Amino acid sequence: MMKLSLTLLGILTGSSVIANDRGFDLELGPYMSYMDYSEHDEVSQYGVLTGLHARYSSYYSFSVLFIDVSYASDQISQKGAGKIESVKNEVYDLRSMIGRALYVNDSYRITPYLGLGYRRSLLDSRGQVSTTLIEGYKSQQVYFYNPIGIEFQELVSEASWVLGARIEYDIVLLARNETRLSASEGYRAIETDLSNARGYHFYLQLQRFLNPDGGAIVIEPFYKYWQAKDADETGLAANTADHSSNEWGVSLLLSF
């Protein structure tokens, strides 16, 4: 993975650009997704999330800057020792990437990029009781990760819609899970540092321009996958140390 990062860094700093810089884009709007999270020992969480997504992109003759910010909050279901409905779930994601735009016949732009990301997922069922009379708990997962990917973008043309896509692999640099148990368990906190975690992101972008200045409506279906595993953990910590999540969704953004 270190060789892949260094190779991309060389591309970002050494390639020539054919077209002039494009200025900047600011995209903002709501999104909706379905999340399916599972742990070892048949613990799972699932439900619909709704949130806001903001993205800033700057295209210069020598580099590209991407900043992505998203926040979602909703009520989901939790299943393990019984089932709890309407559990509060929040997900924060902040990412900053740099890249280099490569142009093909002034019709397509290909941008390899890399950067840093922070993701925090919070689940809180404290004060609730499952169908088998087990008290709820609070769980928090934090990832610091290195997104490495490539963006494909069709440039403005006579077509009504233009297409774009992102394919990304996420190297998790630091992953931590913290679980705070209920009163019956003595309010214990179980902290687990995970040594093996990764993620994948896929985006498809459909963009309809509204004016020559770049204002547009953007429809963006996406898929996100995260996985973490640490075979050295035992007991209750082993459950959260072996988990994965799938998220399918779509954003509806307005580009300024």
C-alpha positions in Angstrom: 0.0 0.0 0.0 2.9 2.3 0.6 4.1 1.8 -2.9 0.7 2.6 -4.3 0.6 5.8 -2.3 4.0 6.9 -3.5 3.1 6.0 -7.1 0.0 8.2 -7.0 2.0 11.0 -5.3 4.4 10.9 -8.3 1.5 11.2 -10.7 0.0 14.1 -8.8 3.3 16.1 -8.9 4.7 15.2 -12.2 2.0 15.0 -14.9 1.2 17.7 -17.4 -2.3 19.2 -17.9 -3.8 19.9 -21.3 -6.7 22.1 -20.4 -7.0 25.3 -18.4 -8.1 25.2 -14.8 -11.8 25.0 -14.3 -12.2 27.1 -11.1 -14.2 25.6 -8.3 -17.4 23.7 -7.6 -19.5 23.7 -4.4 -22.1 21.0 -4.0 -24.6 20.8 -1.2 -27.8 18.8 -0.6 -29.5 15.9 1.3 -28.9 12.2 1.0 -30.6 9.0 2.0 -29.1 5.6 2.5 -29.7 2.1 3.9 -27.1 0.8 6.3 -26.5 -2.8 7.2 -23.9 -3.4 10.0 -22.9 -6.8 11.5 -20.6 -8.0 14.2 -19.3 -11.4 15.2 -21.8 -13.5 17.3 -24.8 -12.4 15.2 -25.1 -8.8 16.4 -26.4 -6.4 13.7 -27.8 -2.9 13.1 -29.8 -1.9 10.1 -32.0 0.9 8.9 -32.4 4.1 6.8 -30.2 7.1 7.4 -30.9 10.6 6.2 -28.4 13.4 6.2 -26.6 16.3 4.5 -23.6 16.1 2.1 -21.3 19.0 1.1 -18.4 18.9 -1.3 -15.9 21.5 -2.4 -13.6 21.0 -5.5 -10.9 23.3 -6.7 -9.2 22.7 -10.1 -5.9 24.4 -10.7 -3.4 23.9 -13.5 -1.1 22.0 -11.2 -3.4 20.4 -8.6 -6.9 19.5 -7.5 -8.4 19.9 -4.0 -11.4 17.9 -2.8 -13.1 18.4 0.6 -16.1 16.2 1.5 -18.2 16.6 4.6 -21.3 14.5 5.5 -23.5 14.0 8.5 -26.4 11.6 9.0 -28.7 10.9 11.9 -31.8 8.6 12.2 -33.5 5.8 14.2 -32.4 2.3 13.2 -32.9 -1.3 14.6 -30.5 -3.2 16.7 -30.5 -7.0 16.9 -28.4 -9.3 19.2 -29.7 -10.6 22.5 -33.2 -9.7 21.4 -34.2 -6.7 19.3 -34.5 -2.9 20.0 -36.3 -0.6 17.7 -35.7 3.1 17.1 -32.1 3.3 18.2 -30.3 6.6 17.7 -27.5 6.4 15.1 -25.2 9.2 14.0 -22.5 9.1 11.3 -19.9 11.9 10.7 -17.4 11.8 7.8 -14.8 14.4 6.9 -12.3 14.0 4.1 -9.7 16.1 2.4 -7.8 15.0 -0.8 -5.4 16.3 -3.3 -5.1 15.2 -6.9 -3.9 15.9 -10.4 -6.3 16.4 -13.3 -5.4 14.7 -16.6 -7.5 15.7 -19.7 -8.4 13.4 -22.6 -9.2 15.3 -25.8 -10.6 18.2 -23.7 -13.7 15.9 -23.3 -12.9 13.9 -20.2 -11.0 14.5 -17.0 -9.3 11.8 -15.0 -8.1 12.7 -11.5 -6.1 10.3 -9.3 -6.2 11.5 -5.7 -5.1 10.7 -2.1 -5.8 12.3 1.2 -6.9 11.9 4.8 -10.3 11.1 6.3 -12.1 10.9 9.7 -15.2 8.8 10.2 -17.2 8.5 13.5 -20.3 6.3 13.9 -22.3 6.5 17.1 -25.1 4.2 18.3 -26.9 4.8 21.6 -29.6 2.4 22.9 -29.1 3.2 26.6 -32.3 3.5 28.6 -34.0 0.9 26.2 -34.7 -2.8 26.7 -34.6 -5.5 24.1 -37.4 -8.0 23.5 -35.4 -10.4 25.7 -35.1 -7.8 28.5 -31.4 -7.0 27.9 -30.5 -3.4 28.5 -29.1 -1.3 25.7 -25.7 0.3 25.4 -23.6 3.0 23.7 -21.1 2.1 21.0 -18.8 4.4 19.1 -16.4 3.6 16.2 -13.7 6.0 15.0 -11.6 5.6 11.8 -8.7 7.7 10.6 -8.1 6.6 7.1 -6.2 7.3 3.9 -8.5 7.5 0.8 -6.8 6.6 -2.5 -8.9 6.8 -5.6 -9.6 8.0 -9.1 -12.3 10.3 -10.4 -13.7 10.1 -14.0 -15.6 13.1 -15.2 -17.2 13.9 -18.6 -16.7 17.7 -19.3 -19.5 20.1 -20.4 -20.9 19.0 -23.8 -24.0 19.4 -25.9 -25.6 16.5 -24.0 -28.4 17.1 -21.5 -26.6 15.1 -18.8 -22.9 14.5 -18.1 -21.5 11.4 -16.3 -18.9 11.0 -13.6 -17.7 8.4 -11.2 -15.3 7.8 -8.3 -13.6 4.5 -7.3 -11.8 4.5 -4.0 -9.9 2.2 -1.6 -9.6 3.3 2.0 -6.5 2.3 4.1 -7.6 2.6 7.7 -4.6 4.1 9.6 -6.3 4.0 13.1 -9.5 2.3 14.1 -11.0 2.3 17.6 -14.2 1.0 19.0 -15.6 2.0 22.4 -18.6 0.3 24.0 -20.2 1.6 27.3 -22.4 -1.0 28.9 -25.6 -0.5 30.8 -26.1 0.0 34.6 -26.6 -3.7 35.1 -23.1 -4.3 33.7 -21.6 -1.7 36.0 -21.2 1.0 33.3 -18.1 -0.7 32.1 -16.3 0.8 29.0 -14.7 -1.7 26.6 -12.1 0.0 24.3 -10.7 -1.9 21.3 -7.9 -0.7 19.0 -8.2 -2.6 15.7 -5.1 -3.5 13.7 -6.7 -4.6 10.4 -9.4 -2.4 8.8 -10.2 -1.2 5.3 -13.0 0.3 3.2 -14.2 0.8 -0.4 -16.3 3.6 -1.9 -18.0 3.8 -5.3 -19.9 6.8 -6.6 -21.8 7.4 -9.9 -22.6 11.0 -10.7 -25.3 12.2 -13.1 -25.1 16.0 -13.6 -27.5 18.3 -15.4 -26.1 21.8 -16.0 -28.6 24.7 -15.5 -26.5 27.7 -16.7 -23.1 28.4 -18.4 -21.6 29.4 -15.0 -21.6 25.8 -13.8 -24.7 25.7 -11.7 -26.2 22.1 -11.9 -28.3 19.5 -10.3 -26.3 16.4 -9.3 -27.8 12.9 -8.7 -25.2 10.7 -7.1 -25.9 7.0 -6.2 -23.2 5.5 -4.0 -22.0 2.4 -2.1 -19.7 2.3 0.9 -18.2 -0.8 2.6 -16.1 -1.0 5.8 -14.5 -4.0 7.4 -12.4 -4.4 10.5 -11.0 -7.5 12.1 -8.6 -8.2 15.0 -8.1 -11.9 15.8 -6.1 -11.1 19.0 -9.1 -9.8 20.9 -11.1 -12.0 23.3 -14.3 -11.8 25.3 -16.8 -9.0 24.6 -14.2 -7.0 22.7 -13.9 -9.8 20.1 -17.4 -9.0 18.9 -16.8 -5.4 18.0 -13.3 -6.2 16.8 -14.8 -8.3 13.9 -17.4 -6.1 12.1 -18.4 -4.9 8.7 -20.9 -2.6 7.2 -22.6 -2.0 3.8 -24.3 1.3 2.9 -26.3 2.0 -0.3 -27.7 5.4 -1.0 -28.2 8.4 -3.2 -27.4 12.1 -2.8 -29.4 15.0 -4.5 -27.0 17.9 -4.7 -27.2 21.5 -6.0 -23.9 22.6 -7.6 -23.0 26.3 -7.3 
